[in-house]
Every structure is written in C-alpha cells, then in structure tokens.
C-alpha cells in the first residue's frame, strides 16, 4: 500500500526519558563530524533519497550549516561499517525558536539503502537523542508520511504527532491506519 506524502512534525515533551542505551550490531561504530565531512553527509542523504543529487544535498548542507562547523563536530554523527565506510548519519541538533521555545531537534537521519533493514536505525537515532538530552528537555523532528517505517521507530522513542493543520490531521489519520502503533491511538 502506498501512502500519500504529507510533511509531518513530531514532538517529545520529555526527551530525557527516551531510551538511548541501544547497542549497535557487531562491526559498526560511530564517528563524529569533522571538517570536510559535508561531502560524506551529502553522499548518504542523496543515496537515501532525501535529495535528487549529491550537489543538491551539498547546497542544502552549506545553506543550513555553513557557519556551524564547531556545533557539527559534536552534534552530527556518522554510522560506519567495519570497513570504515560511513553508511548512515543523524544529528542531535536544536531550534532556537520552535513555536516560541528552544528545543532539541532530531535532524537529518538517513541510512544508505543497502544498509536499511539491518537494525541500524534505532542506534543511529539513539546516538542523536543522547546528544539532545544533554541540552534539552523537549525535542522535535520533521519528516514525511512516506517515511512511515522511520515514524514507527520515532514513536517507539516517545515522539508524538504535533498537529498544525487539517493536512496534518489527515496525515496522522493515514499513519494511524498504516502503522497501528499504540502511540497513535
């Protein structure tokens, strides 16, 4: 069953209660962003379908994070395989004005397609959430209904729908039907 694409927002009112002690499968490890890694980030995001091309991803990266290299070094993570190849990324970012509040932000979570379905998503999200927990009590994320598998995982972490419009209500109705997750009842 395909699902209509809507942009959705999820919020976590007590991010410090989110479970983050999720171990990686053997052979994988995390690395932090370092200068020059924007190309690595763009490769992963483009491969995961977040952008049509790597150049599009690089442009977005520079537009959004160009002046935040120091923050990236402690808030952007890469999931690497046993050969040292980065295969996933996530950010424990922030927003200084989300609905009038300063919140943590689970941001730009992506895994290369050939590594999806290998139980890597939860540890990747947990790494970013752990960073968010150091600075924030609440957090949010943006995603789309077509990423329903990821949304199911975000629900497991304690994120809940954030309703902003009628389209949002329609989106969450579709997701409730598709996922049948207790967090959407």
C-alpha positions as CSV (number, residue, x, y, z in Angstrom):
1,X,0.0,0.0,0.0
2,X,1.4,3.4,-1.0
3,X,0.8,6.4,1.2
4,X,0.2,10.0,0.2
5,X,3.1,12.2,1.0
6,X,2.5,14.8,3.7
7,X,5.1,16.7,5.8
8,X,4.6,16.0,9.5
9,X,6.1,17.1,12.7
10,X,6.6,15.0,15.8
11,X,7.4,16.3,19.3
12,X,8.8,14.8,22.5
13,X,7.8,16.6,25.7
14,X,10.3,14.8,27.9
15,X,13.2,13.8,25.7
16,X,15.4,12.9,28.8
17,X,13.1,9.9,29.4
18,X,13.8,8.5,25.9
19,X,15.7,5.2,25.9
20,X,19.2,5.6,24.4
21,X,21.1,2.5,25.6
22,X,20.6,0.7,22.2
23,X,23.7,-1.1,21.1
24,X,25.0,-1.3,17.5
25,X,25.3,-4.6,15.7
26,X,28.8,-6.1,15.7
27,X,31.2,-4.5,13.3
28,X,29.6,-1.0,13.2
29,X,30.7,2.1,15.1
30,X,30.0,5.8,15.3
31,X,32.3,8.7,14.2
32,X,31.7,12.4,14.7
33,X,31.7,15.0,12.0
34,X,35.0,16.6,11.2
35,X,36.0,19.4,8.8
36,X,35.4,18.2,5.2
37,X,32.7,15.7,6.1
38,X,30.0,17.6,4.4
39,X,30.6,15.5,1.2
40,X,30.2,12.3,3.3
41,X,26.9,13.7,4.7
42,X,25.7,14.6,1.2
43,X,26.6,11.1,-0.2
44,X,24.4,9.4,2.5
45,X,21.5,11.9,2.2
46,X,21.4,11.6,-1.6
47,X,21.7,7.8,-1.5
48,X,18.8,7.6,0.9
49,X,16.7,9.7,-1.4
50,X,16.5,12.9,0.6
51,X,17.9,14.8,-2.4
52,X,17.9,14.1,-6.1
53,X,21.7,14.7,-6.4
54,X,24.7,15.0,-4.1
55,X,25.1,18.6,-5.3
56,X,21.6,19.4,-4.1
57,X,22.5,17.9,-0.7
58,X,25.7,19.8,-0.5
59,X,23.9,23.1,-1.3
60,X,21.4,22.4,1.4
61,X,24.2,21.5,3.9
62,X,26.1,24.7,3.2
63,X,22.9,26.8,3.4
64,X,21.8,25.3,6.6
65,X,25.0,24.5,8.4
66,X,27.7,26.6,6.7
67,X,28.5,28.7,9.8
68,X,28.1,25.9,12.4
69,X,31.2,23.7,11.9
70,X,32.0,23.7,15.6
71,X,28.5,22.6,16.6
72,X,28.5,19.9,13.8
73,X,31.6,18.3,15.4
74,X,29.6,17.5,18.5
75,X,26.1,17.1,17.0
76,X,26.5,15.3,13.7
77,X,27.2,11.6,13.7
78,X,28.1,9.0,11.1
79,X,27.4,5.3,11.4
80,X,30.3,3.4,9.9
81,X,30.7,-0.2,8.8
82,X,33.6,-2.5,9.6
83,X,35.5,-1.2,6.6
84,X,35.2,2.4,7.9
85,X,32.7,3.5,5.3
86,X,30.1,5.9,6.6
87,X,26.7,4.4,5.8
88,X,24.3,6.5,8.0
89,X,24.0,9.9,9.6
90,X,22.0,11.7,12.2
91,X,22.1,15.0,14.1
92,X,21.2,15.9,17.6
93,X,20.5,19.5,16.6
94,X,18.4,22.3,18.0
95,X,16.0,25.1,17.1
96,X,16.1,28.4,19.0
97,X,12.5,29.2,18.1
98,X,10.2,26.3,17.6
99,X,6.7,27.5,18.4
100,X,8.3,30.1,20.8
101,X,10.6,27.6,22.5
102,X,14.2,26.5,22.3
103,X,14.0,22.7,21.6
104,X,16.3,19.9,20.6
105,X,15.9,18.6,17.1
106,X,16.4,15.1,15.8
107,X,17.6,16.1,12.3
108,X,18.7,14.5,9.0
109,X,18.5,10.9,9.9
110,X,19.5,8.7,6.9
111,X,20.9,5.3,6.1
112,X,22.1,4.2,2.7
113,X,19.5,1.9,1.1
114,X,21.8,-1.2,1.1
115,X,22.1,-0.9,4.9
116,X,18.5,-0.3,5.7
117,X,16.7,-3.1,7.5
118,X,19.8,-4.2,9.3
119,X,18.8,-2.9,12.8
120,X,20.9,0.2,12.5
121,X,18.2,2.9,12.6
122,X,17.5,2.7,16.4
123,X,21.1,3.0,17.4
124,X,21.6,5.9,14.9
125,X,18.6,7.8,16.4
126,X,19.7,6.9,19.9
127,X,23.1,8.5,19.3
128,X,21.5,11.8,18.3
129,X,18.9,11.7,21.0
130,X,21.6,11.1,23.6
131,X,23.2,14.4,22.5
132,X,19.9,16.2,22.6
133,X,19.3,15.0,26.1
134,X,22.5,16.8,27.3
135,X,21.0,20.2,26.5
136,X,17.2,20.0,26.1
137,X,14.1,18.7,27.9
138,X,11.9,18.7,24.8
139,X,12.7,17.9,21.2
140,X,11.0,17.6,17.8
141,X,11.6,16.3,14.3
142,X,10.2,16.8,10.9
143,X,9.6,14.0,8.4
144,X,7.0,12.9,5.8
145,X,4.4,10.2,5.8
146,X,6.3,8.2,3.1
147,X,8.9,7.6,5.8
148,X,6.4,5.6,7.8
149,X,8.9,3.0,8.9
150,X,11.0,5.7,10.5
151,X,7.9,7.3,12.0
152,X,7.1,4.0,13.6
153,X,10.6,4.0,15.2
154,X,10.3,7.6,16.3
155,X,7.0,6.7,18.1
156,X,9.0,4.0,19.9
157,X,11.4,6.7,21.1
158,X,8.4,8.6,22.6
159,X,7.9,11.2,19.8
160,X,4.2,12.0,19.2
161,X,2.3,13.8,16.5
162,X,2.3,17.6,16.6
163,X,-0.8,18.9,14.9
164,X,-0.5,22.1,12.9
165,X,-3.2,22.0,10.2
166,X,-6.0,20.0,8.6
167,X,-3.4,18.4,6.3
168,X,-1.6,17.3,9.4
169,X,-4.7,15.6,10.8
170,X,-5.2,13.8,7.5
171,X,-1.6,12.7,7.5
172,X,-1.7,11.3,11.0
173,X,-5.0,9.5,10.2
174,X,-3.3,7.8,7.3
175,X,-0.3,6.9,9.5
176,X,-2.6,5.6,12.3
177,X,-4.3,3.3,9.8
178,X,-1.0,2.1,8.3
179,X,1.1,1.7,11.5
180,X,-1.5,0.6,14.1
181,X,1.0,1.9,16.7
182,X,-0.2,2.4,20.3
183,X,1.3,5.9,20.2
184,X,-1.2,6.9,17.5
185,X,-4.4,5.8,19.3
